[in-house]
Amino acid sequence: MQDILTKKQETLSAYNTHAQAYSDKYDKLDRTKDITRLISYIASPNPDVFEIGCGTGRDAMEFSKYTNRYLGIDISEEFINIASQRYPFLKFQIADIEECSIPDNLDIIYTSASLVHLDLNSLKSVLDKAYHSLKPGGVFHLSMIGADAYTEISETNELGTRHFHLYSESDVKKLAGKFKIIHTEWLVLNNRNWLDITLQKS
């Protein structure tokens, strides 16, 4: 347990200490296509959207084109500070998805490279919470670092030390439970293989 907590604190420290540098590095990634596709699954003209690991708000602005019912959470206080300053008209909160509840009656739960820090048990717990919080027909989008099989890696550079959990497609399918998989895509971004999966509550 201590090892898990230490790794979590090291990762969080890297994000808080170098928040602006991470923002500069990753804000250039364009997820417009994914967000447009998610919106297309939802009949509601003003969907309830919950983003896990919103970072500095890169994707929040795109969601705001479709709804005024958006909430983004992130465990990093510095990320939330930047997001709130950039987009004061959007709602952001400091929260740890492993410890907080998820709002009810959601249409969309969205994550982009945030659940990569969760191990198998923690990811399963988040998926279960998400299923219960979504409306029937609601969708949950995950963007995970992909691999042939589940594994854990650590990375240390000028932006600190971070710890990641890599997942295969079959790993996510096993953890998905009652969810229906409606979209799967493999991508290469920043020299990593990424697995994008969209789940839907029946």
Order of alpha helices (4+ residues) and beta strands (2+ residues): alpha-alpha-alpha-beta-alpha-beta-alpha-beta-beta-alpha-beta-beta-beta-alpha-beta-beta
